Amino acid sequence: MAEHMPGALLQYVLGPEGAHRIGWMSEGCRDLWEVAPQVAEQNADLLWSMVDAQDLVAMRASVLASAHSLTDWVHEWRITTPSGQRKWLHGTGRPQRLADGWVAWNTVIVDVTDSKRSGDAMRDSEARFRQLLEYVPNVSVQGYGLDLTTRYWNQASERLYGYSASEAIGKSLLDLIIPPEMHAGVVGAVTEMIESGLPIPAADLTLRRKDGAPVEVYSSHVYLNIPGREPEFYCIDFDLTERRDSEAIRAQLQAQLRESQKMEALGTLAGGVAHDFNNIVAAIIGNVELALDDVPADSPARTSLMEIRKASRRARDLVQQILAFSRRQVLERQVIELAPVVEESVRLLRATLPAGIELSLHVGTGVPRVLADATQIEQVLLNLCTNAWQAVRGVAQGRVAVRLEAHQGPAALGEAPTAWARLTVSDNGHGMSDETRARMFEPFFTTKPPGKGTGLGLAVVHGILRDHDAVMEVQSAPGAGSTFSVSFPAAVGGAAATAAPVVQQAHPQRAAPAHGAHILYVDDDEMIAFLMERLLQREGYRVTVFTHAAQALAAVRDHTERFDLVITDYNMPGMSGLDFARAVRALRPHSPVAITSGYISEELRAQAPAAGVSELIYKPNTVEELFAAVDRLARAVLGAPSRG
């Protein structure tokens, strides 16, 4: 039997004071220790000398303990054979005390190197696996037995569900994170998994934290059935809170982008319509002025003409609102104090306030200066207050409150809190529904009766605030009034902004007409060209009008006519006003050229001096403004004195 057993059989005898010997040994010792049985029997120290130094003390202690208690000896240790092989040996022996007092063990010793290495590798692998799962961030992993008792709980599970590992391990899954209404479903799913051997399908679940709060997770499962071990399953949960928040923010940003694109498209469309409409309005206003000069003061037609002028001026104001919405107005931003602008606006608003409505103003201290266009801030306040008092009509003791105060925004990382100037307009009116709030900035959307509003008020406010990098917050509910809060970022430093100068639109002082001055006027709109010819001729100027830029340039090149002043429209087919001005100055370097346009952009103002343009003139809001510019340029050429 000894010859056919794996390993070696031997008798080891231990006497007093450490004396020892090998009583007998099978041939298997050659395979284990690479020594013959006779050699080992003669020198027991030879086997001890092969024991690894790290295991020597423990091995001697195990032998002495077995000899003292006469209990079975079981031990594993490492050896290095004479050829240099490293082995793990496993020994088992039962001690018996001999008549002379020595203790003898009949032992079986086998080579367990392969299984030991395999076990060590498995333990190392499991340790690495557990360490990986323990410290992987944002991935919650829990292990459960088939009775749903928790066996493993990593740190991410602690953060996600609020239970520490010591609290969770040993507790039922149902008592930890499964809401009561899901208990039956979870038990059924686990039972089916055990019977089929297939994991529970992954899904989005709403589970429960330690504090009872719900938590949304994407949960997947792994079913392990390792031979020799009890089956178990693992849950791998991903917290969906951040993803849900990110998706909500992304949806909000996409909605804002779509709204911005829609407003931009509408602004472009409105700007183009306003440009053409401006010519029509200018023609109406100009012809009305001519007709009023021709009609006697007591003529019945004069009343009709006055009504036409009134309506055309309303149309002109509407064009200005459309241009404001489409951002086609000259923006002059300077570092200003908002308090004087707001106080003056409120003073003017009180003069037009409907009866029975209270308008209050509060200006706080320490309001920072802002980089803004005062005229457009007045427009914002006018539109917001107009909406407010229209909202309080029919409300007993209607109130509109305007507040201007300093406001501290959130601090950026490592920086001081941001300073803002906040302008608030609130009312105790009817308030707005969610549907109205969603559409309140849409151009031409209004809840007012027909003829009572254009629907451009808040759209204009939206465009102005966008140009000023301002932020608006709106709070409103049906029956609870509305509050519009506009926050302007504080200006950096105190220096005025280096904005390009604006073209004055106020009524300028009129100079005496320079009679005899010859004006070349170019406009592709025949209606405007015909009007300007009549207007300027009535003022005593000689006028040559062209509706094609190429024909006008040919007249300049011909030199048969001497033009004291050239006025050209900016938007013309085939040749812009700037191109025409450059061509004129190339032919006649000293001839003054003016450009007229319903929209004078920053780009046009920057390029005009290099093209030799003497002045930019807005398409007339009133005839007097155009005459003032023409008189000024013509008299500069002829050298005539101005009159008051």
C-alpha positions as CSV (number, residue, x, y, z in Angstrom):
1,M,0.0,0.0,0.0
2,A,2.8,2.4,0.8
3,E,4.4,1.9,-2.5
4,H,1.2,2.9,-4.4
5,M,0.1,5.8,-2.3
6,P,0.9,9.4,-3.4
7,G,3.4,11.1,-1.2
8,A,5.3,9.4,1.6
9,L,4.5,7.4,4.7
10,L,6.9,7.8,7.7
11,Q,7.2,7.4,11.4
12,Y,8.6,10.4,13.2
13,V,9.7,9.9,16.9
14,L,10.3,12.8,19.3
15,G,12.1,12.3,22.6
16,P,12.9,14.5,25.6
17,E,15.1,17.6,25.2
18,G,14.5,17.7,21.4
19,A,15.9,14.3,20.5
20,H,14.2,12.9,17.4
21,R,14.6,10.2,14.8
22,I,12.8,8.8,11.8
23,G,11.7,5.2,12.6
24,W,10.9,4.2,9.0
25,M,10.0,5.9,5.6
26,S,8.5,4.7,2.4
27,E,10.0,5.1,-1.0
28,G,7.8,8.1,-1.7
29,C,10.3,10.3,0.1
30,R,12.4,10.3,-3.0
31,D,9.7,12.3,-4.9
32,L,9.1,14.7,-2.1
33,W,12.5,15.4,-0.7
34,E,14.8,14.0,-3.3
35,V,16.6,11.7,-0.8
36,A,16.6,8.0,-0.3
37,P,14.7,6.5,2.7
38,Q,17.9,5.1,4.3
39,V,19.6,8.4,4.2
40,A,16.6,10.2,5.9
41,E,16.3,7.4,8.5
42,Q,20.0,7.9,9.4
43,N,19.7,11.8,9.6
44,A,16.3,13.3,10.6
45,D,17.8,16.8,10.6
46,L,18.1,16.5,6.8
47,L,14.3,16.9,6.4
48,W,14.1,19.8,8.8
49,S,16.9,21.6,7.0
50,M,14.7,21.8,3.9
51,V,11.9,23.6,5.7
52,D,11.4,27.2,4.6
53,A,12.8,29.6,7.3
54,Q,9.5,31.5,7.4
55,D,7.6,28.2,8.3
56,L,10.2,26.6,10.6
57,V,9.0,28.1,13.9
58,A,5.4,27.4,13.2
59,M,6.1,23.9,12.2
60,R,8.1,23.1,15.4
61,A,5.3,24.6,17.5
62,S,2.7,22.4,15.8
63,V,4.7,19.3,16.5
64,L,5.3,20.2,20.1
65,A,1.6,21.1,20.6
66,S,0.5,17.7,19.2
67,A,3.0,15.8,21.4
68,H,1.9,17.7,24.5
69,S,-1.9,17.2,23.9
70,L,-1.6,13.9,22.0
71,T,-4.0,15.3,19.4
72,D,-3.8,14.8,15.7
73,W,-1.1,16.8,14.0
74,V,-2.1,18.6,10.8
75,H,0.1,21.2,9.2
76,E,1.2,22.7,5.8
77,W,4.7,24.1,5.2
78,R,7.1,24.9,2.4
79,I,10.4,23.2,1.5
80,T,13.3,23.7,-0.9
81,T,14.7,20.5,-2.3
82,P,18.4,19.9,-3.1
83,S,17.6,20.6,-6.8
84,G,16.1,23.9,-5.8
85,Q,12.4,23.1,-6.2
86,R,9.9,25.0,-4.0
87,K,7.1,22.8,-2.7
88,W,4.1,23.0,-0.4
89,L,3.7,19.8,1.8
90,H,0.7,18.8,3.8
91,G,1.2,16.4,6.7
92,T,-1.3,14.5,8.9
93,G,-0.4,12.2,11.8
94,R,-1.8,10.7,15.0
95,P,0.6,10.7,18.0
96,Q,1.0,7.9,20.5
97,R,3.2,7.7,23.6
98,L,5.7,4.8,23.6
99,A,6.8,2.8,26.6
100,D,10.0,4.8,27.0
101,G,8.1,8.1,27.1
102,W,8.9,9.1,23.5
103,V,6.1,10.2,21.2
104,A,5.7,8.7,17.8
105,W,3.6,9.8,14.8
106,N,2.7,7.6,11.9
107,T,2.1,10.3,9.2
108,V,1.1,10.8,5.7
109,I,2.8,13.6,3.8
110,V,1.7,14.7,0.3
111,D,2.7,17.4,-2.2
112,V,-0.1,20.1,-2.4
113,T,1.9,22.6,-4.4
114,D,-0.5,22.7,-7.4
115,S,-3.7,23.0,-5.3
116,K,-2.0,25.5,-3.0
117,R,-1.0,27.7,-5.9
118,S,-4.5,27.4,-7.4
119,G,-6.1,28.3,-4.1
120,D,-3.7,31.2,-3.6
121,A,-4.4,32.4,-7.1
122,M,-8.2,32.2,-6.4
123,R,-7.9,34.0,-3.1
124,D,-5.7,36.7,-4.7
125,S,-8.2,37.0,-7.5
126,E,-11.1,37.3,-5.1
127,A,-9.2,39.8,-3.0
128,R,-8.4,41.9,-6.1
129,F,-12.0,41.6,-7.2
130,R,-13.4,42.7,-3.8
131,Q,-10.8,45.5,-3.6
132,L,-11.9,46.7,-7.1
133,L,-15.5,46.6,-6.2
134,E,-14.9,48.2,-2.8
135,Y,-13.3,51.4,-4.2
136,V,-14.9,51.8,-7.6
137,P,-16.7,55.1,-7.5
138,N,-20.4,55.6,-8.3
139,V,-21.0,51.9,-8.9
140,S,-23.0,50.3,-6.1
141,V,-22.4,46.5,-5.7
142,Q,-24.1,44.2,-3.2
143,G,-23.9,40.5,-2.8
144,Y,-26.9,38.4,-1.6
145,G,-27.5,34.7,-0.8
146,L,-30.5,32.9,-2.2
147,D,-32.4,33.8,1.0
148,L,-31.8,37.5,0.2
149,T,-29.4,37.9,3.1
150,T,-26.8,40.5,2.4
151,R,-23.2,39.2,2.1
152,Y,-21.4,42.0,0.5
153,W,-21.8,45.8,0.5
154,N,-19.2,48.1,-1.1
155,Q,-18.5,51.7,-0.2
156,A,-20.5,53.1,-3.2
157,S,-23.6,51.2,-1.7
158,E,-22.9,53.0,1.6
159,R,-23.0,56.4,-0.2
160,L,-26.0,55.5,-2.4
161,Y,-28.3,53.9,0.2
162,G,-27.0,55.3,3.5
163,Y,-26.3,52.0,5.2
164,S,-22.8,51.1,6.3
165,A,-21.5,47.7,5.5
166,S,-21.8,46.6,9.1
167,E,-25.4,47.7,9.1
168,A,-26.3,46.0,5.8
169,I,-24.4,42.6,6.0
170,G,-26.6,39.9,7.5
171,K,-29.8,41.9,6.8
172,S,-32.5,41.0,4.3
173,L,-32.5,42.8,1.0
174,L,-36.2,43.4,1.4
175,D,-35.6,45.2,4.8
176,L,-32.9,47.5,3.4
177,I,-33.6,49.1,0.0
178,I,-36.7,47.5,-1.5
179,P,-40.0,49.5,-1.0
180,P,-42.8,47.4,0.4
181,E,-44.9,47.5,-2.8
182,M,-42.0,45.8,-4.6
183,H,-41.4,42.9,-2.2
184,A,-43.6,40.3,-3.9
185,G,-42.1,41.2,-7.3
186,V,-38.5,40.9,-6.1
187,V,-39.1,37.6,-4.4
188,G,-40.7,36.3,-7.6
189,A,-37.9,37.5,-9.7
190,V,-35.2,35.9,-7.5
191,T,-37.2,32.6,-7.4
192,E,-37.3,32.5,-11.2
193,M,-33.6,33.3,-11.4
194,I,-32.8,30.4,-9.1
195,E,-35.0,28.0,-11.1
196,S,-33.8,29.1,-14.5
197,G,-30.2,30.0,-13.7
198,L,-30.7,33.2,-15.7
199,P,-30.1,36.6,-14.1
200,I,-32.9,39.1,-13.5
201,P,-33.1,41.5,-16.5
202,A,-31.6,44.9,-16.0
203,A,-34.0,47.8,-15.5
204,D,-34.5,51.3,-14.1
205,L,-35.8,51.0,-10.6
206,T,-36.9,53.3,-7.8
207,L,-35.5,51.9,-4.6
208,R,-35.3,53.3,-1.0
209,R,-32.5,55.0,1.0
210,K,-32.0,54.5,4.7
211,D,-33.8,57.8,5.4
212,G,-36.8,56.6,3.3
213,A,-36.1,58.9,0.4
214,P,-36.5,57.3,-3.1
215,V,-33.5,56.8,-5.3
216,E,-33.5,56.0,-9.0
217,V,-31.0,53.4,-10.2
218,Y,-30.2,51.4,-13.2
219,S,-29.9,47.9,-11.7
220,S,-28.3,44.8,-13.3
221,H,-27.7,41.4,-11.8
222,V,-25.1,38.6,-11.8
223,Y,-26.0,35.1,-10.8
224,L,-23.1,32.9,-9.6
225,N,-23.3,29.2,-9.1
226,I,-19.8,28.0,-8.4
227,P,-19.3,24.3,-7.7
228,G,-18.6,23.6,-4.1
229,R,-20.1,26.9,-3.0
230,E,-23.6,28.1,-2.2
231,P,-25.1,30.1,-5.1
232,E,-25.3,33.8,-4.7
233,F,-26.2,36.8,-6.8
234,Y,-24.9,40.3,-7.1
235,C,-26.7,43.6,-7.8
236,I,-24.8,46.3,-9.7
237,D,-26.6,49.6,-9.3
238,F,-25.9,52.9,-11.1
239,D,-27.3,56.1,-9.5
240,L,-29.4,57.9,-12.1
241,T,-29.8,61.1,-10.1
242,E,-27.0,62.9,-11.9
243,R,-28.0,61.6,-15.3
244,R,-31.6,62.7,-14.7
245,D,-30.4,66.1,-13.6
246,S,-28.1,66.3,-16.6
247,E,-30.9,65.3,-19.0
248,A,-33.2,67.9,-17.4
249,I,-30.5,70.6,-17.8
250,R,-29.8,69.5,-21.4
251,A,-33.5,69.6,-22.2
252,Q,-33.8,73.1,-20.7
253,L,-30.7,74.2,-22.7
254,Q,-32.1,72.7,-25.9
255,A,-35.4,74.5,-25.3
256,Q,-33.5,77.8,-24.7
257,L,-31.5,77.2,-27.8
258,R,-34.6,76.5,-29.9
259,E,-36.2,79.6,-28.4
260,S,-33.1,81.7,-29.1
261,Q,-33.0,80.4,-32.7
262,K,-36.7,81.1,-33.1
263,M,-36.3,84.7,-31.7
264,E,-33.2,85.2,-33.9
265,A,-35.1,84.1,-37.0
266,L,-38.1,86.2,-36.1
267,G,-35.8,89.1,-35.4
268,T,-34.2,88.8,-38.8
269,L,-37.6,88.6,-40.5
270,A,-38.9,91.5,-38.5
271,G,-35.8,93.6,-39.3
272,G,-36.3,93.0,-43.0
273,V,-40.0,93.9,-42.8
274,A,-39.2,97.0,-40.8
275,H,-36.6,98.2,-43.3
276,D,-39.2,98.1,-46.1
277,F,-42.0,99.4,-43.9
278,N,-39.8,102.2,-42.8
279,N,-39.6,103.5,-46.4
280,I,-43.4,103.3,-46.7
281,V,-43.9,105.2,-43.4
282,A,-41.3,107.8,-44.4
283,A,-43.1,108.4,-47.7
284,I,-46.4,108.8,-45.9
285,I,-45.0,111.2,-43.3
286,G,-43.2,113.2,-46.0
287,N,-46.2,113.5,-48.3
288,V,-48.4,114.5,-45.4
289,E,-46.0,117.3,-44.5
290,L,-46.1,118.5,-48.1
291,A,-49.9,118.3,-48.2
292,L,-50.2,120.2,-45.0
293,D,-48.2,123.0,-46.4
294,D,-50.4,123.1,-49.5
295,V,-53.8,123.0,-47.7
296,P,-55.2,126.1,-46.0
297,A,-55.6,126.1,-42.3
298,D,-59.4,126.2,-42.6
299,S,-59.7,123.4,-45.1
300,P,-61.7,120.3,-44.1
301,A,-59.0,118.2,-45.7
302,R,-56.5,119.4,-43.1
303,T,-58.3,117.4,-40.4
304,S,-58.0,114.2,-42.4
305,L,-54.3,115.0,-43.1
306,M,-53.7,115.5,-39.4
307,E,-55.3,112.1,-38.7
308,I,-53.1,110.5,-41.3
309,R,-50.0,112.1,-39.7
310,K,-51.1,110.8,-36.3
311,A,-51.6,107.3,-37.7
312,S,-48.3,107.4,-39.6
313,R,-46.4,108.4,-36.5
314,R,-48.0,105.5,-34.6
315,A,-46.8,103.3,-37.5
316,R,-43.3,104.9,-37.1
317,D,-43.3,104.0,-33.4
318,L,-44.3,100.4,-34.3
319,V,-41.4,100.2,-36.7
320,Q,-39.1,101.4,-33.9
321,Q,-40.4,98.6,-31.6
322,I,-39.8,96.1,-34.4
323,L,-36.3,97.4,-34.9
324,A,-35.7,97.2,-31.1
325,F,-36.9,93.6,-31.1
326,S,-34.7,92.7,-34.0
327,R,-31.8,94.4,-32.4
328,R,-31.5,96.8,-35.3
329,Q,-31.0,99.9,-33.3
330,V,-27.7,101.6,-32.5
331,L,-26.6,100.6,-29.0
332,E,-24.7,103.2,-26.9
333,R,-23.6,101.4,-23.7
334,Q,-21.9,103.6,-21.1
335,V,-21.1,103.1,-17.5
336,I,-24.1,104.8,-15.9
337,E,-25.9,105.1,-12.6
338,L,-29.3,103.4,-12.9
339,A,-31.0,105.4,-10.2
340,P,-31.4,108.7,-12.2
341,V,-32.6,106.8,-15.2
342,V,-35.2,104.9,-13.2
343,E,-36.3,108.0,-11.2
344,E,-36.8,110.0,-14.4
345,S,-38.7,107.2,-16.1
346,V,-41.0,106.7,-13.1
347,R,-41.7,110.5,-13.0
348,L,-42.7,110.4,-16.7
349,L,-44.8,107.3,-16.1
350,R,-46.7,108.9,-13.3
351,A,-47.9,111.6,-15.7
352,T,-49.6,108.9,-17.9
353,L,-50.7,106.6,-15.1
354,P,-54.4,105.6,-15.3
355,A,-56.6,106.7,-12.5
356,G,-56.9,104.5,-9.4
357,I,-53.5,102.9,-9.8
358,E,-50.7,103.4,-7.3
359,L,-47.1,103.6,-8.5
360,S,-44.4,103.4,-5.9
361,L,-40.6,103.6,-6.2
362,H,-37.9,102.4,-3.9
363,V,-34.2,103.0,-4.6
364,G,-31.8,101.1,-2.4
365,T,-28.2,102.1,-1.4
366,G,-25.0,100.8,-2.9
367,V,-26.5,100.0,-6.3
368,P,-23.5,99.4,-8.6
369,R,-23.0,101.2,-11.8
370,V,-23.7,99.2,-15.0
371,L,-22.7,99.3,-18.6
372,A,-26.0,100.2,-20.3
373,D,-27.8,102.3,-22.8
374,A,-29.9,104.7,-20.8
375,T,-32.5,105.1,-23.5
376,Q,-33.0,101.3,-23.8
377,I,-33.2,100.9,-20.0
378,E,-36.0,103.5,-20.1
379,Q,-37.7,101.4,-22.8
380,V,-37.5,98.3,-20.6
381,L,-39.0,100.0,-17.6
382,L,-41.7,101.6,-19.7
383,N,-42.7,98.3,-21.2
384,L,-42.7,96.4,-17.9
385,C,-44.7,99.1,-16.1
386,T,-47.2,99.4,-19.0
387,N,-47.8,95.6,-18.8
388,A,-48.1,95.9,-15.0
389,W,-50.8,98.5,-14.9
390,Q,-52.7,96.8,-17.7
391,A,-52.6,93.7,-15.5
392,V,-54.1,95.6,-12.5
393,R,-57.0,97.0,-14.4
394,G,-60.2,95.9,-12.8
395,V,-58.4,95.1,-9.5
396,A,-59.4,97.1,-6.4
397,Q,-56.5,99.2,-5.3
398,G,-54.2,98.3,-8.1
399,R,-50.5,98.7,-7.2
400,V,-47.4,98.7,-9.2
401,A,-44.1,98.8,-7.4
402,V,-40.7,99.6,-8.9
403,R,-37.5,98.7,-6.9
404,L,-33.9,99.3,-7.7
405,E,-31.3,97.7,-5.3
406,A,-28.0,96.0,-5.1
407,H,-27.9,92.3,-5.4
408,Q,-25.1,89.8,-4.7
409,G,-25.0,86.8,-7.1
410,P,-23.3,83.5,-6.3
411,A,-19.5,83.4,-6.0
412,A,-17.4,81.6,-8.6
413,L,-14.7,79.3,-7.3
414,G,-12.0,81.3,-5.6
415,E,-13.7,84.6,-6.4
416,A,-15.8,87.2,-4.6
417,P,-19.6,87.2,-5.0
418,T,-20.8,88.8,-8.2
419,A,-22.3,92.3,-7.9
420,W,-25.5,93.1,-9.7
421,A,-28.0,95.9,-10.0
422,R,-31.5,94.5,-9.8
423,L,-34.5,96.3,-11.2
424,T,-37.9,94.9,-10.1
425,V,-41.4,95.7,-11.3
426,S,-44.2,93.9,-9.4
427,D,-48.0,94.2,-9.5
428,N,-51.0,92.8,-7.7
429,G,-52.8,92.1,-10.9
430,H,-54.4,89.1,-12.4
431,G,-51.1,87.2,-12.9
432,M,-50.3,84.7,-15.7
433,S,-51.0,81.1,-16.3
434,D,-48.2,78.6,-17.1
435,E,-49.3,78.7,-20.8
436,T,-49.0,82.5,-20.9
437,R,-45.6,82.5,-19.2
438,A,-44.3,80.0,-21.7
439,R,-45.2,82.4,-24.6
440,M,-44.8,85.8,-23.0
441,F,-41.6,86.7,-24.9
442,E,-43.0,85.6,-28.3
443,P,-43.4,88.6,-30.7
444,F,-47.0,89.6,-31.5
445,F,-48.3,87.3,-28.7
446,T,-50.7,89.2,-26.5
447,T,-53.6,88.5,-24.1
448,K,-55.0,92.0,-24.6
449,P,-58.2,92.6,-26.7
450,P,-57.7,93.5,-30.4
451,G,-56.4,97.0,-30.8
452,K,-55.1,97.2,-27.3
453,G,-51.6,95.9,-27.8
454,T,-49.0,94.8,-30.4
455,G,-47.5,91.9,-28.5
456,L,-44.1,93.4,-28.9
457,G,-43.5,94.8,-25.4
458,L,-41.9,91.9,-23.7
459,A,-40.2,90.8,-27.0
460,V,-38.5,94.1,-27.1
461,V,-37.5,93.8,-23.5
462,H,-36.1,90.3,-24.3
463,G,-33.9,91.7,-27.1
464,I,-32.6,94.7,-25.0
465,L,-31.7,92.5,-22.0
466,R,-29.9,90.1,-24.3
467,D,-27.8,93.0,-25.6
468,H,-27.0,94.1,-22.0
469,D,-26.1,90.6,-20.7
470,A,-28.9,91.0,-18.2
471,V,-30.9,88.2,-16.5
472,M,-34.6,88.2,-16.0
473,E,-36.6,86.2,-13.5
474,V,-40.4,86.1,-13.7
475,Q,-42.7,85.0,-10.8
476,S,-46.4,84.9,-11.6
477,A,-49.5,82.8,-11.0
478,P,-53.2,83.4,-11.7
479,G,-54.6,85.8,-9.1
480,A,-51.3,86.3,-7.4
481,G,-49.8,89.2,-9.5
482,S,-46.5,89.2,-11.3
483,T,-43.0,90.2,-10.5
484,F,-40.3,90.8,-13.2
485,S,-36.8,91.1,-11.8
486,V,-34.0,92.2,-14.1
487,S,-30.4,91.9,-13.0
488,F,-27.7,93.9,-14.7
489,P,-24.0,92.9,-14.1
490,A,-22.0,95.6,-12.4
491,A,-19.6,97.4,-14.7
492,V,-15.9,96.5,-14.3
493,G,-14.0,99.6,-13.3
494,G,-15.5,103.1,-13.6
495,A,-14.4,104.1,-17.1
496,A,-17.0,104.8,-19.7
497,A,-17.5,102.2,-22.4
498,T,-15.7,102.8,-25.6
499,A,-18.8,102.5,-27.8
500,A,-18.9,104.1,-31.2
501,P,-20.7,107.5,-31.3
502,V,-24.3,107.5,-32.2
503,V,-26.1,109.5,-34.8
504,Q,-28.2,112.1,-33.1
505,Q,-32.0,111.7,-33.6
506,A,-33.2,114.6,-31.6
507,H,-34.6,117.6,-33.4
508,P,-31.5,119.6,-34.4
509,Q,-31.3,123.3,-34.9
510,R,-32.2,124.0,-38.5
511,A,-29.9,126.1,-40.6
512,A,-31.1,128.5,-43.3
513,P,-31.5,126.6,-46.6
514,A,-28.5,127.0,-48.9
515,H,-30.4,128.2,-51.9
516,G,-28.9,127.1,-55.2
517,A,-27.0,124.1,-53.8
518,H,-27.2,121.2,-56.2
519,I,-28.0,117.8,-54.6
520,L,-27.6,114.4,-56.2
521,Y,-30.1,112.1,-54.4
522,V,-29.9,108.3,-55.1
523,D,-32.5,105.8,-53.8
524,D,-33.7,102.6,-55.4
525,D,-37.2,103.2,-53.9
526,E,-39.0,105.3,-56.5
527,M,-41.5,106.5,-53.9
528,I,-38.8,107.8,-51.6
529,A,-36.8,109.3,-54.5
530,F,-39.9,111.2,-55.8
531,L,-40.7,112.4,-52.3
532,M,-37.2,113.7,-51.6
533,E,-37.1,115.5,-54.9
534,R,-40.3,117.4,-54.1
535,L,-39.3,118.1,-50.5
536,L,-35.8,119.4,-51.3
537,Q,-37.0,121.5,-54.3
538,R,-39.6,123.1,-52.0
539,E,-36.7,124.0,-49.7
540,G,-35.0,125.8,-52.5
541,Y,-32.4,123.2,-53.5
542,R,-31.7,122.0,-57.0
543,V,-32.2,118.2,-57.0
544,T,-31.2,115.5,-59.4
545,V,-32.7,112.2,-58.5
546,F,-31.7,108.7,-59.6
547,T,-33.2,105.3,-58.7
548,H,-30.2,103.3,-60.2
549,A,-26.8,103.7,-58.7
550,A,-25.0,103.0,-61.9
551,Q,-26.9,105.8,-63.7
552,A,-26.1,108.3,-60.9
553,L,-22.4,107.3,-61.0
554,A,-22.4,107.9,-64.7
555,A,-23.8,111.4,-64.1
556,V,-21.0,112.1,-61.6
557,R,-18.4,110.8,-64.1
558,D,-19.8,112.9,-66.9
559,H,-18.8,116.2,-65.2
560,T,-21.6,118.1,-67.1
561,E,-23.3,118.7,-63.8
562,R,-21.6,120.0,-60.6
563,F,-23.1,118.5,-57.5
564,D,-22.5,120.2,-54.2
565,L,-23.8,117.3,-52.1
566,V,-24.4,113.6,-52.9
567,I,-26.9,111.7,-50.7
568,T,-27.3,107.9,-51.3
569,D,-29.4,105.2,-49.8
570,Y,-27.4,102.4,-48.2
571,N,-29.4,99.4,-49.2
572,M,-29.5,99.3,-53.0
573,P,-29.3,96.4,-55.5
574,G,-26.0,95.9,-57.3
575,M,-24.1,98.5,-55.3
576,S,-24.3,99.5,-51.6
577,G,-24.2,103.0,-50.4
578,L,-20.6,102.5,-49.2
579,D,-19.5,101.3,-52.7
580,F,-21.2,104.2,-54.3
581,A,-19.6,106.7,-51.9
582,R,-16.1,105.2,-52.6
583,A,-16.7,105.5,-56.4
584,V,-17.9,109.1,-56.0
585,R,-14.9,110.2,-53.9
586,A,-12.6,108.5,-56.4
587,L,-14.1,110.7,-59.2
588,R,-14.5,113.8,-57.1
589,P,-12.3,113.7,-53.9
590,H,-13.7,116.9,-52.4
591,S,-17.4,116.2,-53.0
592,P,-19.2,115.5,-49.6
593,V,-21.2,112.3,-49.5
594,A,-23.9,111.3,-47.0
595,I,-25.6,107.9,-46.6
596,T,-29.2,107.6,-45.5
597,S,-30.6,104.3,-44.0
598,G,-33.3,103.1,-41.7
599,Y,-30.7,100.9,-39.9
600,I,-27.2,102.3,-39.2
601,S,-25.2,99.4,-37.9
602,E,-21.9,99.5,-36.0
603,E,-20.2,98.0,-39.0
604,L,-21.6,100.8,-41.3
605,R,-20.4,103.4,-38.8
606,A,-17.0,101.9,-38.7
607,Q,-16.6,101.6,-42.5
608,A,-18.1,105.0,-43.4
609,P,-15.1,107.3,-42.7
610,A,-12.8,105.2,-44.8
611,A,-15.2,105.3,-47.7
612,G,-15.2,109.1,-47.5
613,V,-18.7,109.4,-46.1
614,S,-19.3,112.8,-44.4
615,E,-22.4,111.9,-42.4
616,L,-24.8,109.1,-41.8
617,I,-28.5,110.1,-41.8
618,Y,-31.4,108.0,-40.5
619,K,-34.3,107.6,-42.8
620,P,-36.5,110.4,-41.6
621,N,-38.5,110.0,-38.5
622,T,-39.6,113.5,-39.3
623,V,-38.9,115.7,-42.3
624,E,-37.1,118.3,-40.2
625,E,-34.4,115.8,-39.2
626,L,-33.5,115.2,-42.8
627,F,-33.6,118.9,-43.7
628,A,-31.3,119.8,-40.8
629,A,-28.7,117.3,-42.0
630,V,-28.9,118.4,-45.6
631,D,-28.8,122.1,-44.7
632,R,-25.7,121.5,-42.5
633,L,-23.8,119.7,-45.2
634,A,-24.8,122.0,-48.1
635,R,-23.9,125.1,-46.2
636,A,-20.6,123.6,-45.2
637,V,-19.8,123.3,-48.9
638,L,-21.1,126.7,-49.9
639,G,-19.7,128.5,-46.8
640,A,-22.9,130.2,-45.9
641,P,-23.6,131.2,-42.3
642,S,-26.1,129.3,-40.2
643,R,-29.2,130.9,-38.7
644,G,-31.0,130.0,-35.5
